[in-house]
Amino acid sequence: MTHLGEPSRREFLGASAVGLFALARDSESIARGEHSQPDDDLLYVGTYTEDTKSDGIYLVRMDARSGKLRRVGSVNVGANPSFLAIHPNGRVLYAVNEVDKYKGKATGAVSAFAIATNTGELTRRDEQLSEGAAPCFVSVDHSGRVVFVANYNGGSIAVLPIETDGSLAPASHVVHHTGSGPNAERQEAAHAHCIVADPSNRFVLAADLGVDRVFVYRLDLEGKSLRHVDGGDAVMRPGAGPRHIAFHPTLPLVFVSNELDSTVATLRFDAERGVLTPLDAHSTLPAGWTGTNYPADIHIAPSGRTLYVSNRGHNSLAVFSVAESTGALALEQVVSTDGNWPRNFALDPTGRWLLVANQRSDSIVVFARDQKSGRLTPTPERIALPSPVCVQFRGSVKT
């Protein structure tokens, strides 16, 4: 989100129309038949298009043996396709258009794209209003029946039903958060930043940076709606600014990256009642560092043994070990992302690599990952793409 020294969200979000769809291929790679190499993983990169040279969503192939990246195409999907999600069946991609106005209304949009089985190319299905300004996060419930979207400037979350072909119906339920926080510049109002279903698919958690709260809702898939769980929310430390959420794969724990105080919080989650309880928080920065920093993304390895958080400002990835029985965190490594303003990142499907999107230096950088310790080692592999902010592999992480 916007910060001291960071271009404001509104500077990114000038355009209101979702543009015409176009696919630009790397014709030379197609001629060589390089779109379906057996050891390649396909990934999609969401970007900001305002005041950049971005074409929209980029399609990239990664050699799973070497970590080498190769651009194979791009898709013009309109302004600021900044966050992406893939349907559980792997056949549809959803993208937000992070704008403040769309078709004359104070809202952004969410678009659906069919994914070609062999090439991974995208074909537009449809688009719907996000029912709030500046949608910054999109996810799909585990059954693949609804899409969730968080509208940052709108301070709202929305549920959009998924049709049988993967296209989207208009929003069936919209919830407006209210409140504020102690940071007058960043927390003057609600700013929904993340919304995800819990592993059981019975509850939905929504982090709101503006009100220092992680909301808990019960998911009604039949009614395509959310019901707030009274007493279930996690009230975060004042001024923490919760941004993104990661569930531990086996323990009843949720980890939250806090953007405004450079911490990662551990919450206990009662999955029977849908109740969150804050436990503790740890700095994402090395001891003694006092510069300006804003954590962004957070992911936990499928093993549950390692947690990663990106630091914008310090321009690094924080690597935490996770105790097997308790989930207690310990900061083991802070490694430079070799770029400026690391936004989102992703583990590849093999678990051997981690890719980070450096928004301000227009690069995606590859790290080798020790699958036992979780520690990261820089590699020379990287690719230049304009204003990358979201990295989404088509396949899921296996290890």
Protein Blocks (a to p, Z undefined) as FASTA:
>chain_A
ZZehiacfklmmmbfbdcdddddddfklmmnopmmcfkbccddddddfehpabfbjaddd
ddfknopacdfbdcdebjhilbccddfklpaccdddddfbeghiacdddddddddfklop
acdfbdcdehighiabdcddfkopaccdddfklopacdddddfkopacddfbdcddeddd
fblklmmbccdfbdcddfkomaccdddfklopacdddddfklopadddehkaccddehkl
pabdcddfkbccdddddfklopacdddddfknopacdfbdcdfbdehiacdcddfbdcdd
fklpaccdddehjlpaddddddfklopacdfbdcdehighiabdcddfkopaccdddfkn
opacdddddfknopacddfbdcddehiabdcdfbdcfZZ
